[in-house]
Every structure is written in structure tokens, then in C-alpha cells.
Amino acid sequence: MNKILIPEKKRGSSVDFLCEHLQNGIFVGRFAPGQRLIERDLIEEFGLSRGPVREAFHRLSADGLVDLIPHRGAIVRRLLRQEVQDLFQIRESLEGLAAGLAAKNINQGQNRKLFTKVWKQACLSKKTMQWNLFMENNQLFHKTIVEISNNTQLYELVEKLRLVVVMFQVGKSMHFDQMIKSNEDHKEIAQAILDGDEIKAQRTMSNHVRNSHRWIDTLPESVFKPKLALNSAG
């Protein structure tokens, strides 16, 4: 294993660096839901002592990204089927509202310029649609819509849901045709926002999330955290 060198800084900087590394790894799927983060490996890889590694684990736990399991350490968070379903019910309302507000505010400040730039990146063709790229751009698309809603409280609520973790848990089960359908939904949502059509933007986003929720209902139990494993690793 090649050691990653961290600049000589105070302990807090090392913890920040490690948190960012692990968070990015979770978001891009390098660390899978249910996977154990090995304390010893991280100590060796980053040349850190045990203290900063454990502090990083506690921060990620507070952010809802990992579960701290007695005698097993940090496990990348994996949700029960019911937890995922509950989150998607909430998401349907919150992101529908965000899309409507984004359409309303599309001509304020730099909103149109920012959203147009993001949409050009996020709108994938059939030839370029790969799972990792799709997930990355899906995250960017949805997050930007919430950002340009210009509602700080709404943005914070959506962030607390940690939907990125949820999407990577279920996203690996997506087939090509489902990615195509999602991309088509995004086109309709984006056009409504750019047209400043609040009602259509809210309706199409809510329908999009609702359809994703229905698809999740069809996934096998193996995708989710087992009900009998509430107090153990994913």
C-alpha cells in the first residue's frame, strides 16, 4: 500500500483531510454501503496515529455517513428498506418544492448561467452513459436545483437527508434503461426550470422522485440492510 503523505500541520488539519478523503470515497462508491473502514489500514496509509482516525470516524458518524458498531468500528451506513422508503417520501415533497422555487428564481443573479452550465454537463447521451458518471451528474443536477431555490433552510434540510448515500446504496442496481428514463425525466425538469414554469417544475420533479421510489420498491432485500442486523454491521 502506498502511503498518502499529509502536509505537516496541526492534528485538526489531518482529521479534516481524512474526513474529506473518506467522504469522497463514500460518495463515489469506493467505499460501499455496509463496508467496514479498517482503522489499522488508514493509520498505515496516512501515517496517522489512532486518535485522528477515530476522531474522523466520529465526525462521519455525526454526519450520518457511517455507523459506529461496538467491537467492529466504523461501517459505511447502509439503510433498511423502510428507511429508504421514508426518505424518498420526504424527498418527493422537498425536491418538488425546490424545483418550483428554482423555476421561480431562475432569472435571479447567476442562477440561469449556473444551471445551464450544470445541465449541459449532466445531460448525458446514450453513448456516454456510464454508471459512475451517471451517479456523479445525477447528484450535481439535484443539488444545483436545491441551491438555486434560494432557500437556505430547504437546502439544509435536504443536505441532512444524506441522499447521496442512499442513491449509491440503491444505484448499483440500476440498469441502462432506468438511467435513460431518469435522464429523460431530467430533461423535462430542466426545461420547466429554464422556462420559469414553477408548477410544471414542481410536478415533474415530484413525479420523477415518486417513480424512483416505485422502482426501489421492486429491489430485492439484498440491496438493503437486513432487519435482523440492526445492531451489527450492514
C-alpha positions in Angstrom: 0.0 0.0 0.0 1.4 3.4 -1.0 1.3 5.8 1.9 -0.5 9.1 1.3 1.5 12.0 2.6 -0.3 14.7 4.6 1.4 18.1 4.9 2.9 18.7 8.3 0.0 20.6 10.0 -1.9 20.5 13.3 -3.9 17.5 14.2 -7.2 19.2 13.1 -6.0 19.5 9.6 -5.1 15.8 9.4 -8.6 14.9 10.7 -10.2 17.3 8.1 -8.1 15.7 5.3 -9.0 12.2 6.3 -12.7 13.1 6.6 -12.7 14.6 3.1 -10.9 11.5 1.7 -13.4 9.1 3.3 -16.4 11.2 2.5 -15.4 11.4 -1.2 -14.7 7.7 -1.2 -18.3 7.0 0.0 -19.8 9.5 -2.4 -18.1 7.9 -5.5 -18.7 4.4 -4.4 -15.1 3.5 -3.5 -16.4 2.5 0.0 -19.7 0.5 -0.4 -22.7 0.6 2.0 -22.0 -1.9 4.7 -18.3 -1.9 4.2 -16.1 -1.7 7.3 -13.5 1.1 7.4 -10.3 -0.6 8.7 -8.7 1.7 11.3 -5.3 0.0 11.0 -5.2 0.3 7.2 -6.0 4.1 7.4 -3.3 4.6 10.1 -0.7 3.0 7.8 -1.9 4.6 4.6 -1.9 8.2 6.0 0.8 7.9 8.6 -1.5 9.0 11.4 -1.9 8.0 15.0 -5.1 6.3 16.2 -6.6 9.5 17.6 -7.1 11.4 14.4 -8.6 8.3 12.7 -11.1 7.8 15.4 -12.0 11.4 15.5 -12.6 11.3 11.8 -14.9 8.3 12.3 -16.9 10.2 14.9 -17.3 13.1 12.6 -18.6 10.9 9.8 -20.9 9.2 12.2 -22.3 12.6 13.3 -22.9 13.4 9.6 -24.8 10.2 9.1 -22.3 8.6 6.7 -21.0 5.8 8.9 -22.3 3.7 11.8 -20.0 3.1 14.8 -20.5 -0.5 15.9 -19.1 -1.8 19.2 -16.1 -4.1 18.7 -16.3 -3.6 14.9 -15.6 0.1 14.4 -16.9 2.3 11.6 -19.2 0.8 8.9 -20.3 2.8 5.9 -24.0 3.4 6.5 -26.5 1.0 5.0 -30.2 1.6 5.3 -33.2 -0.6 5.9 -35.7 -0.8 3.1 -38.2 1.2 5.2 -35.7 3.9 6.0 -35.0 4.3 2.2 -38.8 4.4 1.5 -39.3 7.0 4.2 -36.5 9.2 2.9 -37.9 9.1 -0.6 -41.4 10.2 0.6 -39.7 13.2 2.2 -37.6 13.8 -0.8 -40.6 13.9 -3.1 -42.0 16.9 -1.3 -38.8 18.7 -0.6 -37.2 18.4 -4.0 -40.5 19.1 -5.8 -40.7 22.4 -3.8 -37.0 23.1 -4.6 -37.7 22.7 -8.4 -40.6 25.0 -8.2 -38.6 27.6 -6.4 -35.7 27.1 -8.8 -38.0 27.9 -11.7 -39.3 31.0 -9.9 -35.8 32.2 -9.2 -34.1 31.2 -12.5 -33.5 34.7 -13.6 -32.2 36.0 -10.3 -28.4 36.7 -10.1 -26.3 33.9 -11.7 -28.9 31.2 -11.4 -29.6 30.7 -15.1 -26.0 30.8 -16.0 -25.1 28.3 -13.3 -28.0 25.9 -14.0 -27.4 26.0 -17.8 -23.8 25.1 -17.2 -24.7 22.2 -14.9 -27.4 20.9 -17.2 -25.0 20.8 -20.1 -22.7 18.6 -18.1 -25.4 16.5 -16.5 -27.4 15.7 -19.7 -25.7 12.5 -20.9 -26.1 10.8 -24.2 -26.7 7.1 -24.5 -23.1 6.7 -25.7 -21.6 8.4 -22.7 -23.9 7.0 -20.0 -21.8 5.0 -17.6 -22.9 4.2 -14.0 -20.3 6.2 -12.1 -20.7 9.2 -14.5 -24.5 9.0 -14.2 -24.4 9.0 -10.4 -22.0 11.9 -10.2 -24.1 14.0 -12.6 -27.3 13.0 -11.0 -26.0 14.2 -7.7 -24.8 17.5 -9.3 -28.2 18.1 -11.1 -30.3 17.6 -8.0 -28.0 19.5 -5.7 -27.9 22.5 -8.0 -31.6 22.7 -8.2 -31.8 22.9 -4.4 -29.1 25.5 -4.4 -30.8 27.9 -6.8 -34.1 27.5 -4.9 -32.5 30.3 -2.8 -34.0 28.8 0.3 -31.3 28.2 2.9 -33.5 26.2 5.2 -34.6 23.9 2.4 -31.0 23.3 1.3 -30.0 22.4 4.9 -33.0 20.0 5.2 -32.1 18.2 2.0 -28.4 18.0 3.0 -29.4 16.4 6.3 -31.1 13.6 4.4 -27.8 12.4 3.1 -29.4 11.3 -0.1 -26.1 10.7 -1.8 -25.5 7.7 0.5 -29.0 6.4 -0.3 -28.5 6.7 -4.0 -25.2 4.9 -4.0 -26.8 2.1 -2.0 -29.6 1.6 -4.5 -27.9 3.0 -7.6 -25.8 -0.1 -8.3 -29.0 -1.9 -9.1 -29.9 0.5 -11.9 -29.9 -0.9 -15.4 -29.1 1.1 -18.5 -32.8 1.6 -19.4 -33.5 3.0 -16.0 -30.7 5.5 -16.3 -32.1 6.5 -19.7 -35.5 7.1 -18.2 -34.0 9.2 -15.4 -32.1 11.3 -17.9 -35.3 11.9 -19.9 -37.1 13.0 -16.7 -34.2 15.4 -16.0 -34.6 16.9 -19.5 -38.3 17.7 -18.7 -37.4 19.1 -15.3 -34.6 21.2 -16.7 -36.8 22.7 -19.4 -39.5 23.6 -16.9 -37.0 25.4 -14.7 -35.4 27.2 -17.6 -38.9 28.3 -18.8 -39.6 29.6 -15.3 -42.7 27.3 -15.1 -43.0 26.8 -11.3 -46.0 24.5 -11.4 -44.5 22.2 -14.1 -41.1 22.1 -12.5 -42.5 21.1 -9.1 -44.9 18.5 -10.7 -42.2 16.9 -12.9 -39.6 16.7 -10.1 -42.2 15.2 -7.7 -43.2 12.6 -10.3 -39.5 11.8 -11.0 -38.8 11.1 -7.4 -42.1 9.2 -7.0 -41.1 6.9 -9.9 -37.7 6.3 -8.4 -39.5 5.4 -5.2 -41.7 2.8 -7.0 -38.6 1.3 -8.6 -36.9 1.0 -5.2 -39.9 -1.0 -4.0 -39.1 -3.6 -6.6 -35.5 -4.2 -5.5 -34.5 -7.4 -3.7 -33.9 -7.5 0.0 -30.1 -8.0 -0.6 -29.9 -4.3 -1.5 -30.9 -3.2 2.0 -29.7 -3.6 5.5 -31.2 -6.8 6.9 -33.8 -6.2 9.6 -32.1 -8.6 11.9 -28.8 -6.7 11.7 -30.0 -3.5 13.5 -27.1 -3.7 16.0 -24.4 -5.1 13.7 -22.6 -4.2 10.5 -24.6 -3.8 7.3 
